Amino acid sequence: MTAALRRGLVVLGLVSLLALPAFSQSEQPAGGPPDGGLGFKMGLGIGVQTFPNDPAPNTWQSLSLTPDISFGKFGIGLDLTLDYNFSGSGNSFTVRQADWWPTTTPTFQNVLAIYLPKIAYVRWGEKGDPLYLKLGSFTDGTLGDGFIMGDYNNTLFMPAERHFGLQADLDGTLFDFPYVGVETVFGNLAQLDVIGARVYVRPLAGTSIPIVNALQVGVTVAADTNPAYMAGGATNPFVTNPSTVAVFGIGAIAPIVSMKDVFSLAAFADAADIQGKTWGSMAGVGGRIINIFTYTAQLRLLAGGFTPSYFGPTYDVLRGVQFNALQATDGSGTTFGGLISLGTSLLGDALIFKLTLDSPFVTSETDPTLSQPHVNGVLSLAPGVLPVFSFDFMYDKKGIGTFAQLVDPTNSAIQAKVNLQSGPAVISFVYDITFDATKSPAWVVTSGLQSSISLF
C-alpha cells in the first residue's frame, strides 16, 4: 500500500467520524422513507474510468462504496471510490494517487479539495422551503430569477474531479417573520471561487393587499475569485492578468396568479452590472400550468459585452472565454433580445424535460457567444418508469449561427448517463464532453463504464 494511500485513509477516517453525528438527526430528507423514519442504502460499484488529464495510461479500474442515510428532512451520502490498475501477470497494483493525496505540494486547500467531495451530498429540505440546504454536487445553482446566476453546474469536471459546493436558503417565514430572506450558492467550498448571495425583503408582507404583500425586492452579488481556473487546478494560459469578476444586481419578483395545482404566474425584473464595465436589464414572466408544465419568457436590453446568467450551466468550462470577452469590452453598443423556456415534470418528477433558448433580436456584438443563439436542454428519466432503462442528459451550446452548429461541440458541454438495471444490479455508461480552447483538439472527452449493486 502506498504512503499516499495510507495518508488518504487516515484523512478519510477523520471525515467519516465527523459525518457520524449527522446520522443521528431527527428529521426526514426529501425522498426519504414515506413514514419519515430512518432510511439506509448501501451500493457497491465496479467499473472503468478515463481521466484525460492524467499521464498515459489514463484509464483506471474503479471500486466504489456508496452509503446513503436519510432521516426526516435530512440526508447524507458518501462516495468512496478507489481507482486502481492491477496487472495479474506481473502482480502489479497501483492506486491513483490524485484520489487520495495531492500530486503537488500538499496544502490545506488542496487536501480539502480531495476529501470534501467524498461526501457526495448533504441535504435538508427542498428548494423553496423556508430552510433549504444542499452540499455536494448540483446542476441547479440559481439566485432569484437566474439573471445573474442561473442553473450553475459544478459537475462539469466529473468524474475526474468532483467539486463540493453548497446551496443554502433561509426565509424569514421559518420564524414567523416573512419580511426577509437570503439565498446563497458556493460552487466549490475547497476553492471558494464561484460564490453568490441574494438578500431580499417583502416590504409589504404585513398587509392583506393581494400581490403586493408577496412582492420581493432583492439585491444579488456573485463573483468568481479565480476566472483562470481549469480542471485539476491548472491555470488557463489564455487568460492574462486574471482578477476577481463581480456581478451586482437588483431585482423584483411579484406573484400575480397562484391557483394551487392549476396555474401560477409571476412577473419579475432585473438590472445588473459587471465590474462597472457593462450592464444588462430584463423583464419577464414565468410559472407553472397544472403543476406539470413550466414556462418562462423574458425581454432583455443589454449593453456591449454583457452576458446574461453570467454564472450559467457551462460557466466552469467557459469562464476563461467569458473573462477575456469582458476585458475586451468597453460596454459600447446594445443588444435587444429575449429568452423562452418550456419544461415538463411528470410522474412525480420521474420524467423531466426542459428546453431553454435565448437569442438576440438586434445586436452590435461580434463575438458569436454573445451575438448568436444559446440553447440548454435537460432530459431525465428516473429508474422504475420503464423496465430496465433510465438516463440523465444535459446539452448546452452557445454560438449557434446555423442549424449545423446546433450539434457542433464548439462552445458546448454535454453530460450523459445511461443506466441498465436488472434487480439490484445497475450498469451505467457515463459520457461527458466539454469544449476547451486551450487544448488541441479542443474537445475533452471523459467516459466510463460502471456497474453497481444495491447491497441493502
C-alpha positions as CSV (number, residue, x, y, z in Angstrom):
1,M,0.0,0.0,0.0
2,T,1.5,3.4,-1.0
3,A,2.3,6.1,1.6
4,A,-0.2,8.4,-0.3
5,L,-3.0,5.9,0.2
6,R,-2.2,5.4,3.9
7,R,-2.3,9.2,4.4
8,G,-5.5,9.3,2.5
9,L,-7.2,6.6,4.6
10,V,-6.3,8.5,7.8
11,V,-7.9,11.7,6.4
12,L,-10.9,9.6,5.2
13,G,-11.4,8.2,8.6
14,L,-11.5,11.6,10.1
15,V,-14.1,12.7,7.5
16,S,-16.2,9.7,8.4
17,L,-16.0,10.4,12.1
18,L,-17.1,14.0,11.5
19,A,-20.0,12.8,9.4
20,L,-21.3,10.3,12.0
21,P,-23.0,12.8,14.3
22,A,-25.1,13.9,11.4
23,F,-26.6,10.4,11.1
24,S,-28.4,10.9,14.4
25,Q,-30.5,13.8,13.2
26,S,-34.3,13.5,13.9
27,E,-35.9,14.9,10.7
28,Q,-36.6,13.4,7.3
29,P,-34.9,14.2,4.0
30,A,-36.8,14.9,0.7
31,G,-37.1,11.5,-0.9
32,G,-36.6,9.6,2.4
33,P,-38.9,6.9,3.7
34,P,-42.6,7.7,3.4
35,D,-43.2,7.3,7.1
36,G,-40.5,9.8,7.9
37,G,-38.3,7.1,9.5
38,L,-34.7,6.1,9.1
39,G,-33.7,5.1,5.6
40,F,-30.4,3.4,4.8
41,K,-29.0,2.2,1.4
42,M,-25.6,0.8,0.5
43,G,-24.3,0.4,-3.0
44,L,-21.2,-1.4,-4.3
45,G,-19.8,-0.4,-7.7
46,I,-17.1,-1.6,-10.1
47,G,-16.2,0.0,-13.4
48,V,-13.6,1.7,-15.6
49,Q,-12.8,5.4,-15.6
50,T,-10.8,7.5,-18.1
51,F,-9.1,10.7,-16.8
52,P,-7.9,12.8,-19.8
53,N,-5.6,15.0,-17.7
54,D,-3.7,12.0,-16.3
55,P,-0.5,10.9,-18.0
56,A,-0.8,7.7,-20.1
57,P,-2.2,5.2,-19.3
58,N,-5.1,7.3,-18.1
59,T,-7.7,4.5,-17.8
60,W,-8.3,3.1,-14.3
61,Q,-10.4,0.3,-12.8
62,S,-12.6,1.5,-10.0
63,L,-14.3,0.1,-6.9
64,S,-16.8,2.3,-5.0
65,L,-18.8,2.1,-1.9
66,T,-21.8,4.5,-1.6
67,P,-23.7,4.5,1.7
68,D,-26.8,6.7,1.8
69,I,-28.6,7.6,5.0
70,S,-31.8,9.7,5.4
71,F,-33.9,10.7,8.3
72,G,-36.6,13.4,8.4
73,K,-35.7,16.2,6.1
74,F,-32.1,15.3,6.4
75,G,-30.0,13.1,4.1
76,I,-26.3,12.3,3.6
77,G,-24.5,10.2,1.1
78,L,-20.8,9.2,0.7
79,D,-18.9,8.3,-2.5
80,L,-15.8,6.3,-1.6
81,T,-14.1,5.3,-4.8
82,L,-10.8,3.6,-5.3
83,D,-9.3,3.9,-8.8
84,Y,-6.5,1.4,-9.4
85,N,-4.6,-0.5,-12.0
86,F,-4.0,-4.2,-11.5
87,S,-1.9,-6.5,-13.6
88,G,-2.5,-10.1,-12.7
89,S,0.5,-11.5,-14.6
90,G,3.0,-9.1,-13.1
91,N,1.2,-8.8,-9.7
92,S,1.4,-5.0,-10.1
93,F,-1.2,-3.0,-8.1
94,T,-1.2,0.8,-8.4
95,V,-3.6,3.2,-6.8
96,R,-4.4,6.6,-8.4
97,Q,-2.6,9.0,-6.0
98,A,-4.6,12.0,-7.1
99,D,-7.7,10.5,-5.4
100,W,-6.1,10.4,-2.0
101,W,-3.3,12.9,-1.8
102,P,-2.2,16.0,-3.8
103,T,0.2,15.4,-6.6
104,T,1.7,18.8,-5.9
105,T,2.9,20.2,-2.6
106,P,0.1,19.5,0.0
107,T,-1.8,22.4,1.4
108,F,-4.9,22.6,3.5
109,Q,-6.8,23.8,0.5
110,N,-5.8,21.0,-2.0
111,V,-6.2,18.3,0.7
112,L,-9.7,19.7,1.4
113,A,-10.4,19.6,-2.4
114,I,-9.8,15.9,-2.4
115,Y,-11.7,14.8,0.7
116,L,-14.7,17.1,0.8
117,P,-16.1,15.6,-2.4
118,K,-16.1,12.1,-0.9
119,I,-19.2,13.3,0.8
120,A,-21.5,13.0,-2.3
121,Y,-24.2,15.2,-0.7
122,V,-25.8,16.5,2.4
123,R,-29.3,17.9,2.1
124,W,-32.1,19.4,4.2
125,G,-35.5,20.0,2.6
126,E,-36.1,21.2,-1.0
127,K,-35.6,24.4,-2.9
128,G,-38.5,26.8,-2.0
129,D,-38.7,25.5,1.6
130,P,-38.2,28.1,4.4
131,L,-34.9,26.3,5.2
132,Y,-33.1,24.6,2.3
133,L,-29.6,23.1,2.5
134,K,-27.7,21.1,-0.1
135,L,-23.9,20.3,-0.1
136,G,-22.1,18.4,-2.7
137,S,-22.7,18.2,-6.5
138,F,-25.5,20.1,-8.1
139,T,-26.6,21.4,-11.6
140,D,-29.2,24.0,-10.5
141,G,-27.4,26.7,-8.6
142,T,-29.8,29.7,-9.0
143,L,-30.2,33.0,-7.3
144,G,-33.6,34.7,-7.7
145,D,-34.8,34.5,-11.3
146,G,-31.4,33.5,-12.6
147,F,-30.4,36.7,-14.5
148,I,-27.0,36.7,-12.7
149,M,-26.6,33.1,-11.6
150,G,-29.0,30.6,-13.2
151,D,-28.6,26.8,-13.2
152,Y,-24.9,27.0,-12.3
153,N,-23.4,23.5,-12.7
154,N,-20.5,22.4,-10.5
155,T,-20.3,18.9,-12.0
156,L,-18.7,19.6,-15.4
157,F,-15.3,18.2,-14.4
158,M,-16.7,14.9,-13.2
159,P,-15.7,12.0,-12.9
160,A,-12.1,13.2,-13.0
161,E,-12.8,16.0,-10.5
162,R,-15.7,16.4,-8.2
163,H,-16.5,19.8,-6.6
164,F,-18.1,20.0,-3.2
165,G,-20.4,23.0,-3.2
166,L,-23.2,24.5,-1.1
167,Q,-26.7,25.9,-1.7
168,A,-28.3,27.4,1.4
169,D,-31.6,29.3,1.6
170,L,-33.3,30.8,4.7
171,D,-36.7,32.5,4.6
172,G,-38.0,34.6,7.5
173,T,-41.3,32.7,7.3
174,L,-39.5,30.0,9.3
175,F,-39.5,32.4,12.3
176,D,-42.9,34.0,11.5
177,F,-41.0,37.0,10.2
178,P,-41.8,36.9,6.4
179,Y,-40.1,40.3,5.7
180,V,-36.6,39.0,4.8
181,G,-34.8,36.1,3.3
182,V,-31.5,35.0,1.8
183,E,-30.2,32.6,-0.9
184,T,-26.6,31.5,-1.3
185,V,-24.5,29.4,-3.7
186,F,-20.9,28.3,-3.4
187,G,-19.6,26.3,-6.3
188,N,-16.6,24.8,-4.6
189,L,-16.1,25.1,-0.8
190,A,-12.4,24.0,-1.1
191,Q,-11.6,26.8,-3.5
192,L,-14.2,29.5,-2.7
193,D,-14.0,30.7,-6.3
194,V,-17.6,30.9,-7.6
195,I,-19.8,32.4,-4.8
196,G,-23.1,34.3,-4.8
197,A,-25.8,35.6,-2.5
198,R,-29.2,37.2,-2.8
199,V,-30.8,39.1,0.1
200,Y,-34.5,40.0,-0.4
201,V,-37.2,41.8,1.5
202,R,-41.0,41.7,1.4
203,P,-41.7,45.3,2.4
204,L,-45.5,44.9,2.4
205,A,-45.7,41.4,3.9
206,G,-47.7,42.7,6.8
207,T,-50.6,43.9,4.7
208,S,-53.5,42.0,3.3
209,I,-53.3,43.5,-0.1
210,P,-53.1,40.7,-2.7
211,I,-50.0,40.5,-4.9
212,V,-48.0,43.4,-3.3
213,N,-47.9,41.6,0.1
214,A,-45.8,38.9,-1.5
215,L,-43.6,41.3,-3.6
216,Q,-39.9,40.5,-3.2
217,V,-37.2,43.2,-3.8
218,G,-33.7,41.8,-3.7
219,V,-30.0,42.5,-4.1
220,T,-27.7,39.9,-5.7
221,V,-23.9,39.7,-5.6
222,A,-22.0,37.0,-7.3
223,A,-18.3,36.6,-8.0
224,D,-15.5,34.4,-9.3
225,T,-12.2,34.9,-7.5
226,N,-10.3,32.7,-9.9
227,P,-11.5,33.1,-13.5
228,A,-8.4,31.3,-14.9
229,Y,-9.2,28.1,-13.1
230,M,-9.2,24.9,-15.2
231,A,-9.8,21.2,-14.4
232,G,-7.2,19.8,-12.0
233,G,-6.4,23.2,-10.6
234,A,-4.5,24.2,-13.7
235,T,-4.3,27.9,-14.8
236,N,-5.7,28.8,-18.2
237,P,-2.7,30.1,-20.2
238,F,-5.0,32.2,-22.4
239,V,-6.2,34.3,-19.5
240,T,-3.8,37.2,-18.9
241,N,-3.9,39.2,-15.6
242,P,-6.8,37.3,-14.1
243,S,-8.7,39.1,-11.4
244,T,-11.9,38.7,-9.5
245,V,-15.1,39.1,-11.6
246,A,-18.0,40.5,-9.6
247,V,-21.6,41.0,-10.8
248,F,-24.1,43.2,-8.8
249,G,-27.8,43.4,-9.4
250,I,-31.2,44.5,-8.1
251,G,-34.5,43.0,-9.0
252,A,-38.1,42.3,-8.0
253,I,-40.4,39.3,-8.1
254,A,-44.2,39.6,-7.8
255,P,-46.6,36.7,-7.9
256,I,-49.6,37.7,-10.0
257,V,-51.7,34.5,-10.0
258,S,-51.4,31.5,-7.7
259,M,-54.0,28.8,-8.2
260,K,-52.7,25.7,-6.5
261,D,-52.1,22.8,-8.8
262,V,-53.8,24.7,-11.7
263,F,-51.9,27.8,-12.8
264,S,-49.3,30.2,-11.5
265,L,-47.9,33.4,-12.9
266,A,-45.1,35.6,-11.5
267,A,-43.6,38.8,-13.0
268,F,-40.0,39.7,-12.5
269,A,-37.4,42.3,-13.5
270,D,-33.7,42.7,-13.0
271,A,-30.9,45.1,-13.7
272,A,-27.2,44.1,-13.3
273,D,-23.7,45.4,-13.6
274,I,-20.5,43.5,-14.3
275,Q,-17.3,45.1,-13.0
276,G,-18.6,48.6,-13.8
277,K,-17.7,47.7,-17.4
278,T,-21.1,46.7,-18.8
279,W,-24.8,46.4,-17.7
280,G,-27.9,44.5,-18.6
281,S,-31.6,44.5,-17.8
282,M,-34.5,42.1,-18.1
283,A,-38.3,41.8,-17.6
284,G,-40.3,38.7,-17.8
285,V,-42.9,36.3,-16.6
286,G,-42.9,32.6,-15.5
287,G,-44.9,30.0,-13.7
288,R,-46.5,26.5,-13.9
289,I,-49.5,25.0,-15.6
290,I,-51.5,22.3,-13.8
291,N,-48.4,21.6,-11.8
292,I,-46.9,19.7,-14.8
293,F,-45.6,22.3,-17.2
294,T,-43.2,25.2,-16.5
295,Y,-42.7,28.3,-18.7
296,T,-40.6,31.4,-18.7
297,A,-40.4,34.4,-21.1
298,Q,-38.1,37.4,-21.0
299,L,-37.2,40.5,-22.9
300,R,-33.7,41.8,-22.5
301,L,-31.8,45.0,-23.1
302,L,-28.0,44.5,-22.8
303,A,-25.0,46.8,-23.2
304,G,-22.0,45.6,-25.2
305,G,-20.2,42.6,-23.6
306,F,-22.9,41.8,-21.1
307,T,-23.5,38.0,-20.6
308,P,-27.0,37.2,-19.1
309,S,-26.8,34.5,-16.4
310,Y,-23.0,35.1,-16.3
311,F,-22.7,32.2,-14.0
312,G,-24.7,29.7,-16.0
313,P,-24.7,25.9,-16.8
314,T,-21.4,25.9,-18.6
315,Y,-19.6,28.6,-16.7
316,D,-16.8,26.3,-15.2
317,V,-15.5,25.4,-18.7
318,L,-16.1,28.7,-20.4
319,R,-15.0,31.0,-17.6
320,G,-11.8,31.9,-19.4
321,V,-13.7,32.8,-22.6
322,Q,-16.2,34.9,-20.7
323,F,-13.4,36.7,-18.7
324,N,-11.5,37.6,-21.9
325,A,-14.6,38.8,-23.6
326,L,-15.4,41.0,-20.6
327,Q,-11.9,42.5,-20.5
328,A,-12.2,43.3,-24.3
329,T,-15.4,45.3,-24.0
330,D,-15.9,49.0,-23.1
331,G,-19.7,48.5,-22.8
332,S,-20.5,50.3,-26.0
333,G,-23.3,49.0,-28.3
334,T,-26.5,47.3,-27.3
335,T,-28.4,44.1,-27.7
336,F,-32.1,43.7,-27.7
337,G,-33.1,40.0,-27.2
338,G,-35.2,37.5,-25.4
339,L,-35.5,34.1,-23.7
340,I,-38.1,31.4,-23.7
341,S,-38.1,28.3,-21.6
342,L,-40.6,25.4,-21.6
343,G,-40.5,22.3,-19.5
344,T,-42.5,19.5,-18.1
345,S,-42.3,17.3,-15.0
346,L,-44.4,14.1,-15.0
347,L,-44.9,11.2,-12.7
348,G,-43.7,12.9,-9.6
349,D,-40.5,14.3,-11.3
350,A,-39.7,10.8,-12.7
351,L,-39.7,12.3,-16.2
352,I,-38.2,15.8,-16.5
353,F,-37.7,17.8,-19.7
354,K,-36.7,21.5,-20.0
355,L,-35.6,23.4,-23.1
356,T,-34.3,27.0,-22.9
357,L,-33.4,29.2,-25.8
358,D,-32.1,32.8,-25.6
359,S,-31.2,34.9,-28.6
360,P,-30.6,38.5,-29.7
361,F,-33.1,40.1,-31.9
362,V,-30.9,43.1,-32.7
363,T,-27.3,43.3,-31.7
364,S,-24.0,45.1,-32.2
365,E,-21.9,42.2,-30.8
366,T,-19.4,40.3,-33.0
367,D,-18.4,37.6,-30.5
368,P,-20.6,34.5,-31.5
369,T,-21.1,33.5,-27.9
370,L,-23.0,36.9,-27.4
371,S,-24.3,37.6,-30.9
372,Q,-25.9,34.2,-31.7
373,P,-28.5,32.0,-30.0
374,H,-27.8,29.8,-27.0
375,V,-29.7,26.6,-26.1
376,N,-29.8,24.5,-23.0
377,G,-31.6,21.2,-22.8
378,V,-32.2,18.8,-19.9
379,L,-33.9,15.4,-20.1
380,S,-34.1,12.9,-17.2
381,L,-35.9,9.6,-16.8
382,A,-35.8,8.1,-13.3
383,P,-35.5,4.4,-12.6
384,G,-38.7,2.4,-12.5
385,V,-40.7,4.3,-15.2
386,L,-39.5,1.9,-17.9
387,P,-38.3,-1.6,-17.3
388,V,-34.5,-1.8,-17.1
389,F,-33.8,1.6,-18.6
390,S,-33.1,5.1,-17.2
391,F,-31.0,8.1,-18.1
392,D,-29.9,11.7,-17.4
393,F,-28.9,14.0,-20.3
394,M,-27.8,17.7,-20.5
395,Y,-26.7,19.7,-23.5
396,D,-25.6,23.3,-23.5
397,K,-24.5,25.1,-26.6
398,K,-23.5,28.8,-27.3
399,G,-22.9,30.5,-30.6
400,I,-25.5,28.8,-32.8
401,G,-25.2,30.6,-36.1
402,T,-26.6,27.8,-38.4
403,F,-28.6,24.6,-37.9
404,A,-25.4,22.6,-38.4
405,Q,-23.7,24.4,-35.5
406,L,-26.5,23.3,-33.2
407,V,-24.8,19.9,-32.9
408,D,-21.2,21.2,-33.2
409,P,-19.5,20.7,-29.9
410,T,-17.6,24.1,-30.1
411,N,-18.5,26.2,-27.0
412,S,-20.7,23.4,-25.7
413,A,-20.9,20.9,-22.8
414,I,-22.6,17.5,-22.9
415,Q,-23.3,15.2,-20.0
416,A,-24.9,11.9,-20.4
417,K,-25.5,8.9,-18.1
418,V,-27.4,5.8,-19.3
419,N,-28.4,3.1,-16.8
420,L,-29.4,-0.5,-17.4
421,Q,-30.9,-2.2,-14.4
422,S,-31.7,-5.8,-13.5
423,G,-32.9,-6.3,-10.0
424,P,-30.4,-4.7,-7.6
425,A,-27.7,-4.6,-10.3
426,V,-27.1,-1.5,-12.5
427,I,-24.7,-1.0,-15.4
428,S,-24.1,2.7,-16.2
429,F,-22.4,4.4,-19.2
430,V,-21.1,7.9,-18.4
431,Y,-20.1,10.3,-21.1
432,D,-19.0,13.9,-20.8
433,I,-17.6,16.2,-23.5
434,T,-16.6,19.8,-22.9
435,F,-15.0,22.4,-25.1
436,D,-11.6,23.7,-24.0
437,A,-10.0,26.2,-26.4
438,T,-6.6,25.7,-24.6
439,K,-6.3,22.1,-25.9
440,S,-5.8,20.5,-29.3
441,P,-8.2,19.0,-30.2
442,A,-10.4,21.4,-28.2
443,W,-12.9,18.8,-27.1
444,V,-12.2,17.0,-23.8
445,V,-14.0,13.6,-23.6
446,T,-14.4,11.8,-20.3
447,S,-16.2,8.4,-20.3
448,G,-16.6,5.5,-18.1
449,L,-18.4,2.2,-17.7
450,Q,-19.7,1.5,-14.2
451,S,-21.6,-1.4,-12.6
452,S,-23.1,-1.3,-9.2
453,I,-25.3,-3.4,-6.9
454,S,-27.6,-2.3,-4.1
455,L,-26.5,-4.3,-1.1
456,F,-29.5,-3.2,1.0
